Amino acid sequence: MPEPSFYLMIAAFTLIGLTAVSLIALRGWRDWIDLKTKELEQQREKNPPSATSRIEVADLKERIRKLEAIAAGVEL
């Protein structure tokens, strides 16, 4: 039967490996978010928002506000 130090060593290496994989995945996630942010900024520079889209966004924000008020039980 293996000694307790063997299991401790396996656990330590597993933790180190999991930490490394997590850090690599986090770095990839952040880089992907940065890439998408830059793509959106470039798209926004090409096509500035029109007045119609701004009105639609304002309408959606108003609807969300009303739905949140209903969910909170507040009378409008």
Backbone as CSV, one residue per row, in Angstrom:
resi,resn,N_x,N_y,N_z,CA_x,CA_y,CA_z,C_x,C_y,C_z
1,MET,0.844,-1.179,0.000,0.000,0.000,0.000,0.894,1.247,0.000
2,PRO,0.611,2.186,-0.865,1.453,3.390,-0.944,1.376,4.222,0.337
3,GLU,2.416,4.954,0.558,2.499,5.791,1.750,1.626,7.035,1.601
4,PRO,1.251,7.655,2.715,0.437,8.884,2.652,1.130,10.011,1.896
5,SER,2.448,10.043,1.928,3.159,11.101,1.206,2.945,10.972,-0.304
6,PHE,2.745,9.739,-0.776,2.462,9.520,-2.192,1.161,10.217,-2.583
7,TYR,0.117,10.036,-1.774,-1.166,10.661,-2.060,-1.076,12.189,-1.940
8,LEU,-0.293,12.649,-1.004,-0.098,14.087,-0.834,0.610,14.677,-2.049
9,MET,1.600,13.957,-2.570,2.316,14.410,-3.749,1.400,14.425,-4.979
10,ILE,0.599,13.391,-5.143,-0.344,13.334,-6.266,-1.338,14.490,-6.163
11,ALA,-1.842,14.750,-4.986,-2.794,15.850,-4.796,-2.146,17.193,-5.108
12,ALA,-0.906,17.378,-4.690,-0.208,18.635,-4.939,0.012,18.849,-6.433
13,PHE,0.472,17.815,-7.141,0.677,17.948,-8.581,-0.636,18.167,-9.317
14,THR,-1.688,17.521,-8.863,-2.999,17.737,-9.471,-3.453,19.175,-9.281
15,LEU,-3.267,19.708,-8.098,-3.641,21.097,-7.820,-2.822,22.067,-8.667
16,ILE,-1.530,21.807,-8.793,-0.677,22.658,-9.619,-1.126,22.597,-11.080
17,GLY,-1.410,21.409,-11.566,-1.871,21.259,-12.949,-3.201,21.960,-13.188
18,LEU,-4.123,21.807,-12.268,-5.425,22.451,-12.396,-5.294,23.972,-12.365
19,THR,-4.414,24.466,-11.520,-4.169,25.903,-11.445,-3.592,26.421,-12.760
20,ALA,-2.643,25.685,-13.320,-2.034,26.095,-14.588,-3.069,26.123,-15.705
21,VAL,-3.877,25.091,-15.797,-4.908,25.046,-16.835,-5.916,26.180,-16.643
22,SER,-6.287,26.460,-15.418,-7.233,27.543,-15.135,-6.665,28.899,-15.534
23,LEU,-5.403,29.135,-15.216,-4.769,30.407,-15.576,-4.656,30.570,-17.087
24,ILE,-4.329,29.505,-17.782,-4.245,29.552,-19.243,-5.620,29.830,-19.841
25,ALA,-6.645,29.169,-19.320,-8.000,29.396,-19.816,-8.453,30.824,-19.533
26,LEU,-8.122,31.344,-18.370,-8.485,32.720,-18.030,-7.797,33.706,-18.960
27,ARG,-6.550,33.475,-19.266,-5.821,34.353,-20.190,-6.463,34.307,-21.571
28,GLY,-6.814,33.131,-22.035,-7.481,33.001,-23.326,-8.821,33.710,-23.343
29,TRP,-9.580,33.584,-22.262,-10.883,34.239,-22.158,-10.729,35.758,-22.233
30,ARG,-9.770,36.293,-21.484,-9.548,37.745,-21.489,-9.113,38.228,-22.867
31,ASP,-8.236,37.480,-23.531,-7.804,37.862,-24.877,-8.970,37.818,-25.858
32,TRP,-9.846,36.818,-25.719,-11.008,36.711,-26.598,-11.954,37.898,-26.376
33,ILE,-12.171,38.279,-25.112,-13.018,39.434,-24.797,-12.412,40.702,-25.388
34,ASP,-11.092,40.871,-25.273,-10.431,42.035,-25.863,-10.613,42.059,-27.379
35,LEU,-10.478,40.911,-28.014,-10.658,40.826,-29.461,-12.068,41.236,-29.851
36,LYS,-13.066,40.713,-29.162,-14.451,41.050,-29.488,-14.738,42.531,-29.236
37,THR,-14.133,43.094,-28.182,-14.308,44.518,-27.896,-13.738,45.359,-29.027
38,LYS,-12.558,44.999,-29.497,-11.951,45.735,-30.609,-12.781,45.602,-31.881
39,GLU,-13.321,44.411,-32.137,-14.176,44.227,-33.308,-15.417,45.109,-33.223
40,LEU,-16.014,45.183,-32.045,-17.196,46.031,-31.879,-16.858,47.506,-32.058
41,GLU,-15.701,47.924,-31.553,-15.293,49.317,-31.708,-15.069,49.658,-33.175
42,GLN,-14.441,48.749,-33.915,-14.229,48.983,-35.348,-15.552,49.041,-36.089
43,GLN,-16.477,48.164,-35.728,-17.784,48.159,-36.377,-18.540,49.442,-36.048
44,ARG,-18.408,49.924,-34.822,-19.086,51.145,-34.409,-18.520,52.353,-35.160
45,GLU,-17.204,52.341,-35.435,-16.595,53.438,-36.177,-17.098,53.462,-37.616
46,LYS,-17.298,52.291,-38.205,-17.797,52.211,-39.578,-19.257,52.632,-39.657
47,ASN,-20.061,52.147,-38.716,-21.507,52.399,-38.729,-21.918,53.039,-37.417
48,PRO,-21.884,54.374,-37.346,-22.319,55.008,-36.096,-23.808,54.743,-35.868
49,PRO,-24.237,54.685,-34.616,-25.646,54.398,-34.334,-26.550,55.500,-34.888
50,SER,-27.641,55.067,-35.491,-28.588,56.022,-36.055,-29.577,56.469,-34.973
51,ALA,-30.346,57.495,-35.321,-31.348,58.002,-34.381,-32.400,56.939,-34.104
52,THR,-32.742,56.160,-35.113,-33.753,55.108,-34.946,-33.282,54.058,-33.947
53,SER,-32.019,53.653,-34.066,-31.523,52.627,-33.133,-31.438,53.181,-31.712
54,ARG,-31.119,54.462,-31.581,-31.084,55.067,-30.246,-32.475,55.108,-29.633
55,ILE,-33.488,55.402,-30.443,-34.865,55.420,-29.953,-35.283,54.014,-29.531
56,GLU,-34.898,53.009,-30.327,-35.234,51.630,-29.978,-34.574,51.210,-28.672
57,VAL,-33.332,51.598,-28.475,-32.630,51.262,-27.233,-33.308,51.947,-26.049
58,ALA,-33.684,53.205,-26.224,-34.374,53.915,-25.147,-35.706,53.248,-24.826
59,ASP,-36.416,52.795,-25.862,-37.688,52.101,-25.655,-37.473,50.795,-24.899
60,LEU,-36.436,50.055,-25.266,-36.145,48.802,-24.572,-35.768,49.048,-23.115
61,LYS,-34.998,50.097,-22.859,-34.646,50.424,-21.481,-35.890,50.768,-20.665
62,GLU,-36.823,51.475,-21.271,-38.069,51.825,-20.583,-38.883,50.567,-20.275
63,ARG,-38.939,49.653,-21.229,-39.665,48.398,-20.996,-39.028,47.594,-19.865
64,ILE,-37.709,47.553,-19.858,-37.010,46.825,-18.796,-37.300,47.467,-17.443
65,ARG,-37.288,48.786,-17.396,-37.580,49.486,-16.144,-38.979,49.141,-15.650
66,LYS,-39.936,49.105,-16.571,-41.313,48.770,-16.187,-41.414,47.326,-15.702
67,LEU,-40.745,46.411,-16.395,-40.786,45.005,-15.978,-40.124,44.808,-14.617
68,GLU,-39.022,45.523,-14.376,-38.389,45.428,-13.063,-39.292,45.975,-11.968
69,ALA,-40.033,47.048,-12.280,-40.955,47.615,-11.307,-42.092,46.616,-11.018
70,ILE,-42.575,45.962,-12.046,-43.631,44.963,-11.863,-43.098,43.805,-11.020
71,ALA,-41.873,43.354,-11.312,-41.300,42.254,-10.556,-41.075,42.622,-9.102
72,ALA,-40.778,43.893,-8.845,-40.553,44.348,-7.475,-41.857,44.655,-6.757
73,GLY,-42.974,44.658,-7.492,-44.266,44.915,-6.892,-44.580,46.387,-6.724
74,VAL,-43.916,47.238,-7.499,-44.122,48.685,-7.403,-45.198,49.083,-8.402
75,GLU,-46.140,49.904,-7.942,-47.175,50.412,-8.846,-46.618,51.546,-9.683
76,LEU,-46.926,51.545,-10.971,-46.458,52.616,-11.853,-47.508,53.696,-12.013
